[in-house]
Amino acid sequence: MAYGTTSSTGSSGSGNPTEVDSGVQRQTINNPIVNVNDDVDLRVNEYFSDFFTNPISIDAGQYDVVKSFFLQRTNNNLEATAALTVAVLQTCSELRVFPQDIITKFETTDLQNSLTAFLNLSRTGNGLLGFSKNLVPPPNVQRQIRV
């Protein structure tokens, strides 16, 4: 008998809880039963088919405020401005916060640390952004280091 086909002889439900019908009659296993007809690739493709198509509606004025803030902070670097603007607007949309409020907070804090912390609010634990911290060694360690 081929795997995935059923036999017409015997019953699959004999009352023994360790015997499971998974396409092969009277299969006793310790691992979870997986339906052989289940196409994992199809489920993954269905999940990701509309993964990046969540529409975001942002007011044009809010977009201009965020873009002009990052244009000023990146010395008119258009690529960096576009990436930062999209990232902040996407995070604002996911968190349902007002972009103008976030930008006013960025103006009064260290932008690198604040922006990293803000973008991490909408990320899962395995995709967090890191912080860079420049440590100044204490004076007694500095004097032992020769340049």
Secondary structure in CASP SS format (residue, H / E / C, confidence):
PFRMAT SS
TARGET T0000
AUTHOR 0000-0000-0000
METHOD secondary structure of the structure
MODEL  1
M C 1.00
A C 1.00
Y C 1.00
G C 1.00
T C 1.00
T C 1.00
S C 1.00
S C 1.00
T C 1.00
G C 1.00
S C 1.00
S C 1.00
G C 1.00
S C 1.00
G C 1.00
N C 1.00
P C 1.00
T C 1.00
E E 1.00
V E 1.00
D C 1.00
S C 1.00
G C 1.00
V C 1.00
Q C 1.00
R C 1.00
Q E 1.00
T E 1.00
I C 1.00
N C 1.00
N C 1.00
P C 1.00
I C 1.00
V C 1.00
N C 1.00
V C 1.00
N C 1.00
D C 1.00
D C 1.00
V H 1.00
D H 1.00
L H 1.00
R H 1.00
V H 1.00
N H 1.00
E H 1.00
Y H 1.00
F H 1.00
S H 1.00
D C 1.00
F C 1.00
F C 1.00
T C 1.00
N C 1.00
P C 1.00
I C 1.00
S C 1.00
I C 1.00
D C 1.00
A H 1.00
G H 1.00
Q H 1.00
Y H 1.00
D H 1.00
V H 1.00
V H 1.00
K H 1.00
S H 1.00
F H 1.00
F H 1.00
L H 1.00
Q H 1.00
R H 1.00
T C 1.00
N C 1.00
N C 1.00
N C 1.00
L H 1.00
E H 1.00
A H 1.00
T H 1.00
A H 1.00
A H 1.00
L H 1.00
T H 1.00
V H 1.00
A H 1.00
V H 1.00
L H 1.00
Q H 1.00
T H 1.00
C H 1.00
S H 1.00
E H 1.00
L H 1.00
R C 1.00
V C 1.00
F C 1.00
P H 1.00
Q H 1.00
D H 1.00
I H 1.00
I H 1.00
T H 1.00
K H 1.00
F H 1.00
E H 1.00
T C 1.00
T C 1.00
D C 1.00
L H 1.00
Q H 1.00
N H 1.00
S H 1.00
L H 1.00
T H 1.00
A H 1.00
F H 1.00
L H 1.00
N H 1.00
L C 1.00
S C 1.00
R C 1.00
T C 1.00
G H 1.00
N H 1.00
G H 1.00
L C 1.00
L C 1.00
G C 1.00
F C 1.00
S C 1.00
K C 1.00
N C 1.00
L C 1.00
V C 1.00
P C 1.00
P C 1.00
P H 1.00
N H 1.00
V H 1.00
Q H 1.00
R C 1.00
Q C 1.00
I C 1.00
R C 1.00
V C 1.00
END
